[in-house]
Amino acid sequence: MTDLTLAAAQTIVETALAHARANNYNPIGIVVVDARGSLKASAAEDGTSLMRWKVAFGKAYGSIAWGAGSKKIEKMAADRPNFFAGVAHLADGGILPVGGGVLIRDAQNRIIGAVGISGDTSDNDEAAAVAGIKAAGHAADGG
C-alpha cells in the first residue's frame, strides 16, 4: 500500500490554500489525515473562526471512518438519521456529515487518507480539497 507522505500532505494543504485564495473563497481551515484517521497536516487561514479546524477534522475523519466522501455520508445521514445519530455517538461526535471531506486514493484505488476543509460552501471546500489531492499526485473521491 502507498502511504500518505508528509510531503504529499503538505502539498495538499498548500495547493488547497492557494486554490481558495485564487477563487476568493472565505478563509478556510484544512486537515489532512492518513488512512488511520491520524492527523498528517493542517492549517487555518487568518480570519477563520475557532471551530473551522474541528469542522474540517470531522469531515476528514468521517470520510476515513465510513470509507466514503462526506457528500455521500451526508446523503446517508439524511436517509437514515437514527442510525447515523447512533454511529456519530459511538464516534464521540467526531463525524460530520457535510460536504467538504474527500478521500485520498492511491494508484491502486486504495484509501490512503482524507482531506477535510471548512470555511466556504461545501462545494467550494470540496473543490479546494480536490485541487490539493490532484497536485499531490493522488486521486480524489468526494463521494
Buried (B, 14 or more C-beta within 10 A) or exposed (E): EBEBBEEBBBBBBBBBBBBBEEEEBBBBBBBBBBBEBEEBBBBBBEEBEEEBBBBBBBBBBBBBBBEBBBBBBBBBBEEEEEEBEEBBEEBEEBBBBBBBBBBBBBEEEEBBBBBBBBBBEBEBBBBBBBBBBBBBEBBBBBB
